[in-house]
Amino acid sequence: MLAVTSITDEILDLKKVRKAILLAHHYQAPEVQELADVIGDSLELARKARDYDGDVIAFCGVWFMAETAKVLNPNRVVVVPDREASCSLVESCPVEPIRAFRRQNPDHAIVSYINTSIEVKAESDILCTSRNAVDVVNSIPPEQPILFLPDRNLGNYVQRQTGRRNMQIWQGACIVHATFPARRLTEAKLEHPEALVVAHPECPEAVLALADFVGSTSALIEWCAASEASEFIVMTESGVNYSLQRRAPEKRFYYVANENCNCSECPYMKLNTLEKLRDCLLTLEPRVELPDEIIRRALVPLERMLAVK
């Protein structure tokens, strides 16, 4: 009888052959996270990519994250399961208006959320993630004006936390977080009166105002796991449930549907599948290829971010 090889076995075998590491964002499907060497948010995965010693990085997330990994690992092969795994924040912030802003406002510090294209990163002074955005803004001299891009909800949250008034905010938004309605959160609170609310800062201000804790994806997981509470309403992408259940299997987590798809899933993140992961390890395509000049310029604000916290 012939042995039946599962797609999981194929992926694990290819990882060994390619000397590859599999990085997966918290918003990936559970079956992808199950195979990952590292699961994390954008900041954690950026740091892990920087410290990796193998030949191939298979990045299960969205394209801008793989670009970041390539900047930190220019001599390694970086592949993604699906080239179409983009991000609404990236798409809301093309590079040409940023270049024009730079020419017209040379005194401004441009702080770019990591959810931006590599071209926008190369035009920036420093990057940030949702986990360290407040610290990054506070690291800039208070008298220097700032352009914060591209997420308006994160920018508004950072402005409230820092009291930074000389900060212009780009008007991009996440198609998942920005469409969580406070009305549905209120309904969920009535349905689960004992549950605490945790929310990602990309959510609208009305949602954040109802939250018991606001933080990045990994920060939300850590807070829920450490909390004495047993029930939580989680205002972020529902893929985070994999890590929450793994860290706190005895607790209960509830998710609120957004207005776009009546769900809490990112359509870009869910483009990655086991079949596509196997194929990208087999063919080493789609592969992230970046000009040396872009890598050199984007590395400067990226390293500045990593040095902050």
N, C-alpha and C positions, 0 to 999 in steps of 0.2 A: 504494500500500500504506500502511495506517495504521501510524503509529509505535506500538510497544509500550512503554508506560511502566511501569517496574518500581516496586514499592512503595518501594524505596530512593530512586528519583528523586522520587517523590511526597513523601517525608519531607524530602528536601533542598530541594525547591521550597517546601514549607510553612514550613520553617525560615527561608528568606529572606523570605517574605511576612509572617510573624509577627515577624520580628526576634527570633528565639528562639535560645537556647543549649540544647544537650542535655547534661545531666550524667548520667553513668552510674556506678554502683557496680561494683567489681571482680567482684561476684557475678552480674552480668547475663549473659544469653546472649551468645555471641561476636558474633552478627550485630547486636545492639544496641550493644555496645561499639565495633564497627567504625564506627558512625556518630557516636559521641559527640564533642563538642568537648573534654570533659574526662572522664577516667576516674580514679577515686580512691576512698579510703576516706571514712568519715564526716567526719573532720576536714578533709581536703583539699577535699571537696565543699562543706562549710559555708563555708570561707574563699572558695572560688571563687564561691559564690552571693552572698556579701557584696560581692564586688568587681565583679560583673557590671553592665554598663550598658544592656543591651537591654530589650525589652518583655516577653518571655515566657521563663520557665524551664520546660523540660520535664525533669522529674526521673525518671530511670529507676533506681529503687531501691525502697524501701518507704515507706509513708505518713509515718512519723515524720521521715524525712529531708526530704521535701517540706515538712512543717510547719516544720522548722528553716529551710529556704530562704525560706519565706514570712515568718517572723519577721524575717529579715535583709533582706527585700525587700518590705515591706508594700504598696508602691505598684505592684508588678509582678504580672503574672498568673503563677501557679505551677500547673502541671498535671502529672498522673501518668497513665501508660497504664492502670493498673488500680487502682481504689479498694480492692480487697480485698487488695492487697499489704501485709499487716500484718507483725507480728513477734511471736514467742512471748514475748520479753522484755517488750514493751509490754503484752501481754495478761496477763502474770503480775503486773503492778504497777498496779492501779487507783488512782485519785487519792484516794478517800475515806480509806483507811487511812493515806496519807501526810499528809493534813490532820490526821487524828486524832493521829498521831505528833508532828506539829509543835506541836499544842496541849498535848500532855502532856510534851514534851521541848523546851522553847524554847531550851535551852542548846546543843542539837546543831546542827552544820552538816550539812545534807543535801546529799550529793554524788550527783548523778544521772548515770548513764551516758547517753550521747546516745540510746541505744535505749530511750526512754521516750516516753510521750504528751506533747503540748504542755501538757496540764493538770498533769502531774507536774513537768515542767520549770518551770512557773510557781510551784510550791511549793518549788523547790530554791534553795539558796544558790549553787551553782556546778555546772556540768556537766563531763563529761569524755568522752573517747573511749578506746579501748584503747591508743591511741598515747601519750596524755598523762596517763593516770589516775594514775600514780605521781607525776608532777610536780604534779598538781592536789592530791592528798592532802598532799603535802609542803608545799604553799603554805599550808595551814591551820595555825594555831598548835598545837603539839603537845599542849597541855593541853586543847584543845577536843574533846569527843567528836563522833563522826561517825556518821551513818547513810549507808551506801553502798548504792546500789540501781541496777538490780534484779538484776544477774548475780552469782550466788554464786561462780562459778569465777573471774571477773575480780576480784571483791572479795577472795577468799582470796589470789589472786596478788599484788594490791596490798598486802595486809596483810603478806605475807611479805617483799615488797620494801622496804617502808617501816618494818617493825617496829612499826607502829601498833596498839597493843593496845586503845585506847579507840574501837574502830570496830565498830559493829553492821553486819551484812551481810544484805541482803534475800535471800530464797531463790528467786530466779528463775533460769531457765536457757535457753540457746539450744538449740532442738530439733536443730540440726545439730552444733554443737561439743560440747555436753554429752553426746552419745550416741556420741562416738568412743571405742571401748573400747581400753584399753591392750593387751589381748590381741591385737587385730588389728594394732596398731602393732608389737608384738613380732614377729609373724609376717612383717610387711612388712620389718622390719629383717633377719630371717633370709634373706628372699628377695633383698634388695638390700643386702648387707653393706657396700658402699662408700658408700651414700647417707647424707647427713646429714639430720637430722630438724628441720624447722621447724614451729612450732605457734603458733596463736592463743591468747591467754590466757583465752579463754572455754572452752577445753578443760579436762577434769578434771585434777586435780593429778597423777594417776598417768601421764597422757599428757605433761604438761609436764616431769615428772621425766626422761623419756626424750629430751627435745628438746635439740638443739645450739643452737637459738636460739628465743626466744619473743618475739613482737612482733605489732603490728597488721598488717592485711592489706598495706598499702603497705610497712611495715617489712620484712615477710617477702620481698616482691618485691625490694626494694632489697638485702637481705642475700644472697639467692640470686644475684642478678645480679653482686654484687661478690665473692662467694666464689670461691676457686680450685677448689672441688669441682665435679664434673660431674653428680652425681646427688643428688636430694633427695626425701625423703618429706614431703609437704606436708599438714599437719593443719589444714586449713581448707576452706571451701567451694570446690568444684572450678572455679567460674567464674574464679577467679584464674589459671587456666592460660593464659587469653588474654594477660594482661599478662606472665606469666612467659615464655611462648614468644616474645613480641615483644621482651622485654628480653634474653633469653638463649636464642636459638634452637638453640644448639649443645648445650644441657644437657638432661637428662632429669628429668622430674618424675612422681612416683607419688602416688596418692591412696588413702586408706583409707576403706572404707565404714563408715558409722555404723549403729547398731542400729535406727533408726527405719524407714529406707527401703532399707537395704542399698545406699546410694549416699552421695555427699557433696555433695548439692545442697540448697539452701534452696527449699522449695516456694513460699514467698512471693515471693522474688526472681524465680523463673522464671515467674510469672504475666504479667510484662511481655513483650509480643511486638512485632514490627515492625508488625503490623496495628493493634494497640492504640495504639502510638506515633503512627502516622499519624492515627488517628481523634482522639486527644486534641489533636494540633496543628490538626486541621481544625475541631473543635467547641469547643476550649478547655475541655473537660470530660473527666474529673473534675477539678474545680478546687479548690484549697485555699483555703478562706475561714475566717478566724479573727477573733474579736472583738478590737477594739482593746485592751481591757483585758488579755486573755491575751497579746497580742503585747508590750505594754508590760512585763508582769511576766516573761515568759519571756526577753525580751531581756537582762535584767540578768544572770542566771547564765550565759547564753550568751556575752555579751561578757566576763565574768570568765574563762571558760574560754579564749576566744581570746586573751586577754591573757597567759595563763600561758606558753604555748609554741606 
